[in-house]
Amino acid sequence: MKRSYLGVLILSVILFLNIIFTQKMVHQYFYENYVNTLIFCGLNIMLFPVAWVVYKKLKKA
C-alpha cells in the first residue's frame, strides 16, 4: 500500500486545523464566549468525517 505525498499533506493539514480549532475552543471557553466555543467545536467535529473520507480514498488508491 503506497502512500502519496499529497494525501499525507492533506491529512497533516486536517490534523493542524484540528489542533487550531481545539486550541481556539478552549480559549473561548475560558473567556466564557460560549457561542464561539460551539462554533469551533462544530468545526472540529466536521473535520473528522473529512479526514475519514480522505483516508479511505487513499487506502483504496
Rosetta blueprint (number, residue, H / E / L):
1 M L
2 K L
3 R L
4 S L
5 Y H
6 L H
7 G H
8 V H
9 L H
10 I H
11 L H
12 S H
13 V H
14 I H
15 L H
16 F H
17 L H
18 N H
19 I H
20 I H
21 F H
22 T H
23 Q H
24 K H
25 M H
26 V H
27 H H
28 Q H
29 Y H
30 F H
31 Y L
32 E L
33 N L
34 Y H
35 V H
36 N H
37 T H
38 L H
39 I H
40 F H
41 C H
42 G H
43 L H
44 N H
45 I H
46 M H
47 L H
48 F H
49 P H
50 V H
51 A H
52 W H
53 V H
54 V H
55 Y H
56 K H
57 K H
58 L H
59 K H
60 K H
61 A L
